[in-house]
Amino acid sequence: MRSIVNHGVIFGSHAGGMKLGLAGLAVGAVLLAQGLWADDAGPAARAVRLSNVDGTVHVSQGGQVLAETAVANAPLFEGTQVVTGDDGRAEIQFEDGTVARISPNSSLTLKVLKGQGATGEALMVLDVGLGYFELEGSPESGSVRVQFGNSVVTSTGAAVIRVDMDNPPGQLAVFSGNAHLERGTAVTLDVHGGESVALNGTDPSQYNLAESIEPDSWDAWNSDRDQALEGAATARTATTNGFADNGNPAWNDLDANGSWYNVPGQGNVWSPYDASDASWDPYGDGDWMYTPGYGYVWASGYSWGYLPYQCGMWNWYDGFGWGWAPGFGGCRPWWGSGLYGGPYIGSRFGGYRPPMRPRRPVPTTVGRHSVYQMVAVNRRSPSGVTSLPSRDRTSVVEIAGHTVQPQRSLSPRPQYDRAGAASGRAGYQGTYATHGALPAYSGTKPGTPAAARNSGASHPAAASHAASAPASHASSGGGGGGAHASGGGGGGGGSHH
């Protein structure tokens, strides 16, 4: 007989749902309703966020396709491979703010992804194509390495690099900071901001180091994505400053799309602006994606929907609507203890039914590949409440019998800056400054018409470069478009009122 997993559970009953207190999370009834048993638990693991997807992007693991059409907010575990098609682009965010982006016809594998903080280890392998990597490089981030071919790049501080594997053994450009390159025992080299190096395919010990960077037509897209992240960061409040994982850029998404409230007896509660609609459902838009270690996991369709679906609890408050409590200390993902059940609902209104998590699927065969189909969810949940008070960043609200104000954005607002120590050369501030002999370049801005971005000639030099570049990236354009591993779910929550 199978036993029910007790994940630090405090059981409690309440009309309309479970009662959550500051002492812990009452998740037992939810897990029981979802049929989460001990043999559903996987190994303690670490995940990072597939934060942006555009065009054709596939996600696979162990030779099995997990998502033929990948979606943003999907958690990615060790061994996951992200592959872009002719029109595909993808971005991955790590908990410390490290970012990886790949352009069309590229492939990136998370070969190693384990541990957390200073003891964490990550190895990203650019199998083919073009990739951008913005490495935080702080001691608290642990070891982060980028591999292409038989070469490995690391940094001892913040660094922004571009790796081109269209012509193996590859090229490395360092926009800012300092990168350390090792090609087996043949090459050991420090590359500084504004420099680039092309490796030799005939003699592994030979390379060409230049004090300039040849522009690529996809640099503008990388710049666009930086500006999008910077825009979200300007809305940041002080709420997450005390969280152990406050460097995770996913917190900025919450500040930019909703408000935090410090509720007496409940702790910090966040609610998206959309939740002022009484029919809004935290699990109303998304996909269930199968993973070998945890079965189906939730990938929210809401742009901000990453952290609120891997820790903490969603609760319904009469007269206010849905709010999410992450728990104390930040977001400690469920899979950090080898457990994933979901959905995670605490207090609820009478009659609310979350979408059922699919059970173990049977893969289908497409060509030579085994494919797991994603299960889409699209619904609005009637609450029995005709309306809720509208609210915005300044609205005073009532939660759990307390009148509270939303947390304000920090002043002065923090700026998104990945310049790092650039050894006397101009840094990378989300758009190009002057890199050695490269002329000043601002790239395209978010909102630039797609036709202009797709021309591949945002910079005069880019046109000539595109003409001689491999077909996979020659006419490309740009634009548009974490999770610590230890511990279980967070505390906090609230009771139904």
N, C-alpha and C positions, 0 to 999 in steps of 0.2 A: 504494500500500500504506500502510495506517495505521501510525503509530508508537505505541509504548507510552509513556505519560506517565511520566517519571522525576521523582517529586516528592521530591527529596532522599533517594533510596532507597539503603540499604545492604543488599545482598542477602546472605542467609545461609540455610543449611539446618540443620534440626534434626529429630530424630525426634519426630513428633507435632506439628510446626508450624515456625514461623520463630523464629529466635533474635534477641531484641531486646537491644541494648546501649545504654549511656548515650551513645554517639557519635551515635545517630540512630535512625530508625524503619525497620525492614525491612518495608516494605509492598508490595514489588514482587510477591510471589507472590499476595497477597490481591487486588491490583488486576488482576493478570493473570487470576486465577480469576474475577473479576467481569466481565471483559471491558471494563475502563475504558480507553478509547483517547483519543488527543489530541482528537479531534473531539467527545468527551463533555464536555470542559472548557468552563465558562462564564466570563463576566467576573468579575473579582474583585469580591466583593460583601460586604455586611453583612446580618446577620440578627438578629432579635430573637425572643423566645420567646412563643408562645401558651401562657401558664402555667396558665390555668384555664378550663375550659369547662363550662357547665351548660345543659342544654336544647338547643334548636335553634340551632345556630350554623353559618353557611356561610363558607367562605373562597374568594375568587376573585381573579383577576389578569388584567388585560387583557381583561375580558369573558368569561373562561373560568372556570367553577366548578372549583376544585381539590379541594374537599371539601364534599359536600352535608351531611355530618355531621362537623364539625371535631372534632379530638381535641387534647388538651393535649400539649405538648412539640413541636408542629410548629414548625419555623423559618419565620419570615415575612420576606419580602424586600421591597424597594422596589416600590411599586405594588400591594401586597396590600390587599384590602378584606375586613374582617371584618363580617359582618352577623348580627344576632341576630333570632330569631323571637319569637313571642308569649311563649314561656317561656324564652328564651335569655339567657345572661349570659356575658361573656367578659372575660378579663384578659390583658394583654400586659406582659411585663417587659423592660426594657432593661438593657444591661450595667452601667450605673452605678447601678441601683436605681430609676430612673424607672419609674413604673407607670401604665398606662392601663386603665380599666375602662369597659365599656358595659353598660347594662341592656337589658331587652327592647325590641324594635322600634327598634333603633338601628343605625347604620352608621358605621364608622371606617375611613379609608383612610390607609395609610402612604405618603403622596405622595412624600416625600423620605426616604431612609434610606441614608446613605453616609458614608464616612470612619470614623474612630475617635478616641476620646479627645478632646483639645482641638480637633482639626481635624474632628471628626465633625459631621454635620448631620442633623437629623430634623425632619420636618414631618408632624404628625398632623392629619387633617381629620375633624372630626365632621360627617358629612354630614346626619345626622338623629338625633333621639333625645336620650338623656341620657348624659353621660360624666363620669367622675372622672379627674383627672390629678394625680399626685403627682410633682412635678418636683424633681430634685436641684439643678439650677441652679448647679453648681460649674463653675469654669473648665475643669477636666479633662474635663467632660462634653460640651464643645462646644456647639453651638447646638441647642436643642430648642424648637420652637414648636407651639402648638395653634391651629388655625384652625377657625372656625365662621362660615359665611356669608362676608362680606367682612371679618371681624374676626380679628385675630391676637393671641394672648396669649403673653408670654414672662415669665421670672422671672430675677432676678439672684441668687437664693439659693433654698434649699429652700422650696417652696410647695405647698399642697394646694388644688386648685380643683375646682369643679363647673361644667359647662357644660350648659345646657338649650336644646336646639334644637327642642322641641316647638312653640314659637311663634316662628318667625323674626321678626326677625333674631337673637333669642336673648338669654339671660341668663347672667351670670357671677357666681359666688359664690366668695369666697376664704376658706377656712377658716383658713389660717395662711400666714405669709410675706407677700410682696409680689409682685403681678402687674402687668405693664404691658400695657395694652390699646390697640390701634390699630385703628380702623375706617377704612381708607383714609386720606384726608387730613382727614376730617371730625371724628374723635375721637382724641385722645391722652390717656390717663388712667392714673394709678397707682391700683390698688385694693389696699387693705391687709387684713390678716387681720381677719375679722369683718364685712367689708363685702360688699355685692352691688350689681350694676348691671344694669338692664334697658334694652336698647337700643330705640330708637324706629323703628318700621317705616315711618313717614311722612316724618320728617325725620332723615336720617343724623347730623346734628350734635347731636341731642337725645338725652338719656338720663336715667334716674332712678337716682341713687346713694343707697343706704341704708346706715346703720350697723348693719345687722342682716342675718341670713340666714334666709329662710323655710325651714323643714325640709322635706325630701322623704322619701317613704316608702322610697326606695332608699338613703338615707344609712346605714341600719343594715347593709345588705349590704356597703357599702364599709368600714364599721368592722369587720365580721366578717372580711373578707379581710385587713385590716391585722393583726388579731390572729393570724390563721393564719401570716402571714409573720413576725410577731414571735416566735411559738412556735418556728418553725424556726431563727430567728437565735440563740435562747438556747443551742442545741447547738453553736455554732460553735467550732472549734478554731483553733489558731495556724498550722495547716498552710498555709493559703492566704494568710497575711499577706505572704509574699514574692512572691506572684504579681502580675503587672502588672494583672490584671483582678480583683483581690480584692474589688472593690465589687459584683460580680455576685451578686445574691441567689440564683442557682442553686447556688452553692457551699454555701449554708446547707442546701439540700435534701439534699446528700450527708452533711453532718455529722449531720443529724437521722435519717438512715436507714441509716447504716453507720458504719464506722470507717476512719480513716487510719492507715497504718503507714509508718514511715520505715525502709526495708529497705536495709541496706548493699549497695552495688553495683547497686541497682535504683531508688533514689530513692523518692519518695512513691507509695504504692500505696493505693488506696481499694477497699473491698469492701462491698457491701450485706449486711445481716444475712441476707437470704434466700439468699445464696450459700453458706451452710453446708449447704443441701440439695444433695446431689450431683447431682440431676437438674435443678437450676436452670440456665437458659440466659440469658445477657445479651441475646440476641436472641429470646427466647421469647415475648414479648408486645409487640405494636406494630402499626404500619401503615406501608406504603409510600405516600407522598403525592407526586403528580406536581407538579413545578414547571417553568415554562417555561425557566428558565435552567440547571437542573441535572438534569433528568429526575426520577426517583424519589429522594426523600430519606426518611430513617427518622424516624418519630415514635414514640418508645418509649411503651409502655403503663404503664411503672412511674412512679409519682408523681414520683420524683427524676430521671427519665430524659431530661435535656436535654444537659448538658455532656458526659457520657461517650459521646455518640454524634455529636459534631461535631469531636473532636480526640482525640489520644492513642491508646492501644491497650488492648484487653482481653486478658488473659493467664491461662492455666490453670496453677496451681501444685499439684503433687502434694501430697496431705496437707492442703491448705488450700482449694482451689477457685478460683473466678474472682476476679480483681482487676483494677482499671483504673489505668493510669498515664497522667496527663495530659501529661507532658512538662515540661520546664523552663520557668519563667516564667509558667505558667498555661495557659489554653486558647486556642490560636490556630486558629480553625476552618479546616477544609479549604477551604471556599468562599471564604475570604479570599484565596486564590491562584487562584480560578477553577476549583477542582477538587472534585468529590465522587464517591466511588465507593461505599464501604461495602459490607458491614459491615467494621469494623476489628478484626480478630482477629490477635494476634501468636502467642504460644505457645498450643497447644491440645493436648488429649488425642487419642490415636489414634482416628480414626473420626468426630471432630466435624465437622459440616458446617453452616456458617451458612446462614440463609435466602438464597436467591438474589434479588438485586435485579432487579426487572422491567425489561425493556427499554422502548423507546419505545412508548407506547400509542396507540391510536386513540380519540379522544374520541367520546362518544355525544351525541346531541342530545336534550335534555329541554325541551320547550316552545320558547322562543326562545334557550335557552342551550346552550353547548357544555360538557359535563361530563366530567371525568376521574374515573374510579372509583378509590378507594383500595383497596389490596390488604392485607387483614388477615393477620396472622401470630399463631398461638396454638399453642405447642408446648412440650414439655419434652424436653430432650435427654439420653438415657442416657449417662452418662460411663464406665460400666464400673467405677465405684467405688461400693461398696455404701453407704458412709456417710462423712461428714466430721465432725470435731469441732464441736460446737455452740459458738457464741461470741456475746458481747455487747460492750457498751461497755468492759468491764473485762477481758475474757479475753486471756490471753497466748497467742500463736499462733506457728506456725512457717511462715515463707515463704522459699522459695529457700534452705533450709538455715540460716536465721537465726531465732533466737527473739526476737520483738519484742512490744512492748506497744502497744495502740492509743493514739493521741493523745487527751489529755484536753480537755474543754471549757474555754474561757478562764474565768478567775475574776478579778474579778467579771464576770459574763456581760454582754455588750453588750445594750443595750435598743434596740428598734426605735423611733426617734424622728424624726418628720418635722415637728416643730414649726417649726423655722427661726426667723427673726427676725420676730416677729408684731407689731411696732410698738406694743408696750404692751398688746395684747389677748391674751387667753388663747390658747395654742397648741392645735394638733390633735394628740393623742397616741394616735391609733388609735380613740378614741371622742370624742364631743363634749365639750368643756369649755364655758365660757360664751362665746358669740360675741355681743357687743353685747347686744341685747335678748332673745336666744334663751335660754330657761331651760336649766339644766344637763341634760344628756342623755347617757345611756350607751349607748343602742341595744341591740340584742340581741347575745348572745354566741354563739360557735360552739356548736352543739349545741342551740340553741333549737328547739323543735318547728317544723316547716315551717308548720303552720297558723297559729302565732302570728306568724311572720315575714311570711306572705302576707296577713295582715290589713291591712297598709298603715297601721297606726295604732300603731306602737311608741311614738310620742310623742303626747301629747294634741293638739298642733297639727297633727300629720301627718294626722289623720283629716279635719279640715276642709280641709286642703290637698288631700288626695286626692279629696275630693268635687268640688272645682272644677278638678282637674287634667285634662289631656287623657286620653282613654281608654287611650292606649298605656302610660301609667305610673300611672294613677289607683289601681289596686288591686294594685300591685306589692308584693312583699315582699322580703326579703333572706335572706342566710345561705348557708352552704356555699361554696358556690360557686354573652442577650446574647452576646455573641460578637464579639470584636474582629475586624476585617476583614483585618489584615495577617498574613502568614506562613502557613506550612503547618501540618502536624500537629506535635504535641509530641514530645519525646524520651521517655526512660524506657522502662520495660517490664520484661522479665524473661525468663529462659530456662526451658525446661521442665526439671523435675528429677525 
